Amino acid sequence: MRLPDARVALQCQNIRDLDHFDEELLRALLTAGVLTVSVALLGAVLVGLRSMRRLDAVTASIKEIVAGNLSRRLPVHAKDDDLDRLVRVVNDMLDEIERLMHEVKGVCDNIAHDLRTPLTRLIASLERAQRRAMNEASYRATIDEVIEAAVGILRTFNALLRISEIESGARREHFAHVDLGAVAADVFELYEPAAEVRAVELTLHRDDAAPYSMLGDPSLLFEAIANLTENAIKFAPHGGHVRIGLARSDKSISIRVRDDGPGIPAEERDKVFTRFYRGEASRHTPGSGLGLSLVLAVARMHGMTVRFEEVEQGCSIVLTAVLRERLVSAS
């Protein structure tokens, strides 16, 4: 700066400190960047190795399952991450597959066991007719026995095919709005004479006269309610009572079939829905042990729940349907 006396004033500053600061800042940034990238790469390698170990364990488990060990399950860690959630879903699927495989094996064993007696009786009747000299009346009686045994076998296979058809879900495409109250009334009308023959009082109760509308197949729902009603009448004592009840709420409707017979012990309630299973109370009564299996198949097809209701005496089975179609129509 020029001064009044023609002199010039100069102010100088050493910029080495500024340059040194820039160099140190650049060096620090580079060092931090290298450390960050190194740590990130190391973390990625560790995470990758851990994920690979988990995937290797899952792969090994899958190979065991494919080899036939259906009791094997995929390993689950306590991380609750995406892989664990996927593994849990797969394990649930494997549980269902194992249950179905055991059920199929049990069904095959039960078919062989249950059909052995009528087939033995049928063959014995034919051999007896072949060995002995019989008159026409005896031959007719033998033929009637053979026909009765064959019809029983055919009825068993028809019931199995019916259950398989229902479980396939093919008829779900033809669902329509059904009045469950009208279906229950048809069942009541059909079984009222049979109840009178056994001196059993059969009653039908409903909360109100409005339609109990739901989406479903009326013939299948009729079969399910008819099976429950027939079982109730069969096991109700002489002079006993069987009650078919309909109830509704804002979100569901339910149908209850109750009798005052011997009931089903709590330890057998899960087993009675298995094909061909017959409890101690029903071992000496006519039947194939497929009725409640059909009821469960129909209920699952319609998205209904089946449960036993705790009662002081007898047995009470409740079918409940959630009215999802109302929510859809309302929205």
C-alpha positions as semicolon CSV with decimal commas, in nm:
position;residue;x (nm);y (nm);z (nm)
1;M;0,000;0,000;0,000
2;R;0,139;0,340;-0,092
3;L;0,190;0,580;0,196
4;P;0,154;0,966;0,173
5;D;0,530;1,012;0,178
6;A;0,566;0,799;-0,137
7;R;0,680;0,499;0,058
8;V;0,519;0,155;0,002
9;A;0,409;-0,070;0,289
10;L;0,417;-0,447;0,227
11;Q;0,252;-0,720;0,443
12;C;0,386;-1,070;0,390
13;Q;0,251;-1,408;0,506
14;N;0,413;-1,747;0,492
15;I;0,168;-1,980;0,306
16;R;0,365;-2,292;0,396
17;D;0,132;-2,353;0,693
18;L;-0,171;-2,338;0,464
19;D;-0,014;-2,576;0,216
20;H;0,088;-2,805;0,500
21;F;-0,269;-2,807;0,636
22;D;-0,409;-2,895;0,293
23;E;-0,158;-3,176;0,260
24;E;-0,240;-3,313;0,606
25;L;-0,614;-3,288;0,538
26;L;-0,575;-3,473;0,207
27;R;-0,358;-3,737;0,374
28;A;-0,613;-3,783;0,654
29;L;-0,897;-3,815;0,406
30;L;-0,707;-4,069;0,201
31;T;-0,612;-4,267;0,511
32;A;-0,971;-4,264;0,638
33;G;-1,096;-4,366;0,295
34;V;-0,852;-4,654;0,272
35;L;-0,941;-4,770;0,624
36;T;-1,313;-4,741;0,552
37;V;-1,287;-4,938;0,229
38;S;-1,068;-5,200;0,399
39;V;-1,310;-5,240;0,689
40;A;-1,605;-5,254;0,449
41;L;-1,434;-5,517;0,237
42;L;-1,340;-5,718;0,545
43;G;-1,696;-5,695;0,677
44;A;-1,834;-5,797;0,339
45;V;-1,599;-6,097;0,331
46;L;-1,702;-6,202;0,683
47;V;-2,072;-6,158;0,605
48;G;-2,027;-6,345;0,278
49;L;-1,844;-6,631;0,449
50;R;-2,114;-6,652;0,717
51;S;-2,388;-6,645;0,453
52;M;-2,207;-6,910;0,253
53;R;-2,181;-7,131;0,561
54;R;-2,553;-7,087;0,624
55;L;-2,633;-7,161;0,259
56;D;-2,405;-7,465;0,271
57;A;-2,591;-7,589;0,580
58;V;-2,926;-7,530;0,409
59;T;-2,802;-7,710;0,096
60;A;-2,681;-8,007;0,300
61;S;-3,018;-8,028;0,475
62;I;-3,203;-8,013;0,144
63;K;-2,988;-8,295;0,008
64;E;-3,077;-8,509;0,311
65;I;-3,446;-8,435;0,259
66;V;-3,423;-8,521;-0,111
67;A;-3,250;-8,845;-0,013
68;G;-3,559;-8,943;0,186
69;N;-3,506;-8,807;0,537
70;L;-3,835;-8,618;0,566
71;S;-3,779;-8,552;0,936
72;R;-3,480;-8,326;0,857
73;R;-3,539;-7,950;0,880
74;L;-3,345;-7,652;0,751
75;P;-3,129;-7,480;1,017
76;V;-3,268;-7,159;1,163
77;H;-3,055;-6,891;1,331
78;A;-3,181;-6,645;1,587
79;K;-3,133;-6,347;1,356
80;D;-3,485;-6,330;1,213
81;D;-3,349;-6,200;0,884
82;D;-3,485;-6,265;0,535
83;L;-3,314;-6,603;0,509
84;D;-3,450;-6,717;0,845
85;R;-3,802;-6,613;0,749
86;L;-3,770;-6,807;0,424
87;V;-3,633;-7,110;0,608
88;R;-3,923;-7,104;0,855
89;V;-4,173;-7,102;0,569
90;V;-3,993;-7,394;0,404
91;N;-3,985;-7,583;0,735
92;D;-4,359;-7,531;0,775
93;M;-4,403;-7,669;0,424
94;L;-4,188;-7,970;0,514
95;D;-4,395;-8,029;0,827
96;E;-4,709;-8,037;0,614
97;I;-4,545;-8,267;0,357
98;E;-4,432;-8,504;0,632
99;R;-4,780;-8,503;0,784
100;L;-4,935;-8,581;0,447
101;M;-4,686;-8,858;0,379
102;H;-4,757;-9,017;0,717
103;E;-5,127;-8,976;0,650
104;V;-5,095;-9,144;0,311
105;K;-4,900;-9,432;0,466
106;G;-5,158;-9,458;0,742
107;V;-5,439;-9,455;0,490
108;C;-5,278;-9,736;0,291
109;D;-5,229;-9,941;0,607
110;N;-5,584;-9,873;0,719
111;I;-5,726;-9,960;0,377
112;A;-5,544;-10,293;0,386
113;H;-5,663;-10,356;0,742
114;D;-6,024;-10,247;0,694
115;L;-6,074;-10,420;0,360
116;R;-5,918;-10,748;0,471
117;T;-6,220;-10,843;0,683
118;P;-6,493;-10,786;0,421
119;L;-6,279;-10,944;0,149
120;T;-6,214;-11,248;0,370
121;R;-6,584;-11,274;0,444
122;L;-6,667;-11,242;0,073
123;I;-6,418;-11,512;-0,029
124;A;-6,534;-11,741;0,252
125;S;-6,895;-11,708;0,139
126;L;-6,804;-11,792;-0,221
127;E;-6,588;-12,089;-0,117
128;R;-6,866;-12,218;0,108
129;A;-7,111;-12,194;-0,179
130;Q;-6,863;-12,374;-0,405
131;R;-6,800;-12,663;-0,163
132;R;-7,152;-12,730;-0,044
133;A;-7,455;-12,848;-0,231
134;M;-7,710;-12,573;-0,167
135;N;-8,066;-12,520;-0,262
136;E;-8,182;-12,207;-0,437
137;A;-8,267;-12,026;-0,114
138;S;-7,917;-12,089;0,027
139;Y;-7,757;-11,971;-0,294
140;R;-7,964;-11,653;-0,283
141;A;-7,863;-11,592;0,078
142;T;-7,496;-11,641;-0,011
143;I;-7,526;-11,409;-0,309
144;D;-7,690;-11,147;-0,085
145;E;-7,399;-11,174;0,160
146;V;-7,146;-11,136;-0,120
147;I;-7,332;-10,838;-0,266
148;E;-7,351;-10,673;0,077
149;A;-6,975;-10,717;0,131
150;A;-6,896;-10,589;-0,219
151;V;-7,123;-10,287;-0,170
152;G;-6,946;-10,209;0,157
153;I;-6,606;-10,222;-0,016
154;L;-6,734;-10,006;-0,302
155;R;-6,880;-9,757;-0,053
156;T;-6,540;-9,728;0,117
157;F;-6,359;-9,660;-0,210
158;N;-6,626;-9,410;-0,316
159;A;-6,579;-9,225;0,012
160;L;-6,201;-9,216;-0,041
161;L;-6,244;-9,084;-0,394
162;R;-6,493;-8,828;-0,266
163;I;-6,248;-8,700;-0,005
164;S;-5,967;-8,683;-0,263
165;E;-6,192;-8,487;-0,499
166;I;-6,279;-8,240;-0,225
167;E;-5,917;-8,198;-0,113
168;S;-5,810;-8,124;-0,470
169;G;-6,019;-7,802;-0,456
170;A;-6,149;-7,849;-0,810
171;R;-6,504;-7,761;-0,708
172;R;-6,400;-7,432;-0,551
173;E;-6,438;-7,267;-0,891
174;H;-6,814;-7,329;-0,876
175;F;-6,871;-7,164;-0,538
176;A;-7,184;-6,952;-0,511
177;H;-7,381;-6,782;-0,233
178;V;-7,541;-7,054;-0,020
179;D;-7,792;-7,023;0,261
180;L;-7,642;-7,244;0,531
181;G;-7,973;-7,228;0,718
182;A;-8,155;-7,384;0,422
183;V;-7,890;-7,657;0,397
184;A;-7,926;-7,735;0,768
185;A;-8,305;-7,746;0,728
186;D;-8,268;-8,002;0,446
187;V;-8,044;-8,216;0,667
188;F;-8,294;-8,190;0,952
189;E;-8,580;-8,296;0,724
190;L;-8,380;-8,592;0,589
191;Y;-8,272;-8,732;0,927
192;E;-8,584;-8,660;1,132
193;P;-8,741;-9,002;1,045
194;A;-8,417;-9,185;1,134
195;A;-8,408;-9,004;1,466
196;E;-8,769;-9,104;1,537
197;V;-8,686;-9,469;1,467
198;R;-8,410;-9,454;1,731
199;A;-8,637;-9,256;1,967
200;V;-8,398;-8,960;1,950
201;E;-8,532;-8,606;1,960
202;L;-8,380;-8,410;1,671
203;T;-8,419;-8,031;1,684
204;L;-8,308;-7,741;1,467
205;H;-8,243;-7,398;1,619
206;R;-8,137;-7,075;1,453
207;D;-8,078;-6,727;1,594
208;D;-8,306;-6,559;1,340
209;A;-8,491;-6,628;1,017
210;A;-8,256;-6,425;0,796
211;P;-8,045;-6,621;0,543
212;Y;-7,711;-6,751;0,669
213;S;-7,537;-6,664;0,343
214;M;-7,182;-6,773;0,262
215;L;-6,978;-6,871;-0,043
216;G;-6,966;-7,246;-0,092
217;D;-7,086;-7,564;-0,254
218;P;-7,434;-7,655;-0,122
219;S;-7,402;-8,029;-0,187
220;L;-7,067;-8,053;-0,006
221;L;-7,195;-7,849;0,288
222;F;-7,498;-8,077;0,299
223;E;-7,270;-8,383;0,312
224;A;-7,064;-8,236;0,597
225;I;-7,364;-8,144;0,811
226;A;-7,533;-8,474;0,726
227;N;-7,228;-8,672;0,842
228;L;-7,220;-8,485;1,173
229;T;-7,594;-8,533;1,221
230;E;-7,581;-8,903;1,132
231;N;-7,297;-8,962;1,379
232;A;-7,483;-8,771;1,649
233;I;-7,800;-8,978;1,599
234;K;-7,596;-9,300;1,588
235;F;-7,427;-9,236;1,924
236;A;-7,714;-9,064;2,104
237;P;-7,877;-9,291;2,366
238;H;-8,232;-9,421;2,333
239;G;-8,453;-9,126;2,419
240;G;-8,163;-8,886;2,381
241;H;-8,137;-8,550;2,207
242;V;-7,954;-8,419;1,901
243;R;-7,950;-8,047;1,833
244;I;-7,848;-7,865;1,515
245;G;-7,785;-7,499;1,591
246;L;-7,707;-7,200;1,370
247;A;-7,551;-6,881;1,504
248;R;-7,406;-6,568;1,352
249;S;-7,191;-6,269;1,440
250;D;-7,073;-5,966;1,245
251;K;-6,783;-6,156;1,095
252;S;-6,878;-6,524;1,098
253;I;-7,153;-6,781;1,097
254;S;-7,135;-7,120;1,264
255;I;-7,330;-7,443;1,276
256;R;-7,319;-7,666;1,582
257;V;-7,423;-8,032;1,603
258;R;-7,454;-8,164;1,957
259;D;-7,566;-8,494;2,109
260;D;-7,584;-8,634;2,461
261;G;-7,409;-8,961;2,384
262;P;-7,081;-9,096;2,527
263;G;-6,876;-8,819;2,364
264;I;-6,518;-8,831;2,237
265;P;-6,225;-8,827;2,482
266;A;-5,996;-8,526;2,455
267;E;-5,697;-8,742;2,360
268;E;-5,885;-8,881;2,058
269;R;-6,026;-8,558;1,918
270;D;-5,737;-8,494;1,680
271;K;-5,727;-8,857;1,568
272;V;-6,095;-8,891;1,476
273;F;-6,041;-8,673;1,169
274;T;-5,782;-8,921;1,039
275;R;-5,910;-9,154;0,772
276;F;-6,029;-9,493;0,900
277;Y;-5,966;-9,401;1,264
278;R;-6,230;-9,540;1,495
279;G;-6,235;-9,473;1,867
280;E;-6,330;-9,718;2,136
281;A;-6,690;-9,593;2,146
282;S;-6,739;-9,650;1,771
283;R;-6,537;-9,968;1,722
284;H;-6,843;-10,194;1,733
285;T;-7,079;-9,970;1,535
286;P;-7,128;-9,976;1,156
287;G;-6,912;-9,736;0,957
288;S;-6,582;-9,695;0,777
289;G;-6,421;-9,419;0,983
290;L;-6,429;-9,173;0,691
291;G;-6,720;-8,948;0,790
292;L;-6,527;-8,693;0,996
293;S;-6,242;-8,699;0,741
294;L;-6,492;-8,587;0,479
295;V;-6,623;-8,317;0,716
296;L;-6,269;-8,185;0,766
297;A;-6,200;-8,187;0,391
298;V;-6,520;-7,991;0,319
299;A;-6,442;-7,745;0,599
300;R;-6,089;-7,680;0,472
301;M;-6,216;-7,636;0,117
302;H;-6,457;-7,365;0,241
303;G;-6,202;-7,201;0,470
304;M;-6,400;-7,312;0,776
305;T;-6,266;-7,419;1,112
306;V;-6,371;-7,737;1,290
307;R;-6,351;-7,760;1,666
308;F;-6,487;-7,961;1,955
309;E;-6,685;-7,764;2,207
310;E;-6,646;-7,850;2,573
311;V;-6,979;-7,981;2,707
312;E;-7,073;-8,162;3,026
313;Q;-7,214;-8,463;2,843
314;G;-7,200;-8,587;2,488
315;C;-7,022;-8,434;2,192
316;S;-7,052;-8,094;2,027
317;I;-6,876;-8,012;1,698
318;V;-6,879;-7,658;1,560
319;L;-6,813;-7,550;1,200
320;T;-6,733;-7,179;1,168
321;A;-6,706;-6,977;0,847
322;V;-6,552;-6,630;0,834
323;L;-6,759;-6,404;0,610
324;R;-6,475;-6,261;0,401
325;E;-6,702;-6,199;0,105
326;R;-6,890;-5,938;0,307
327;L;-6,573;-5,741;0,359
328;V;-6,497;-5,760;-0,014
329;S;-6,844;-5,644;-0,114
330;A;-6,840;-5,368;0,147
331;S;-6,509;-5,234;0,021
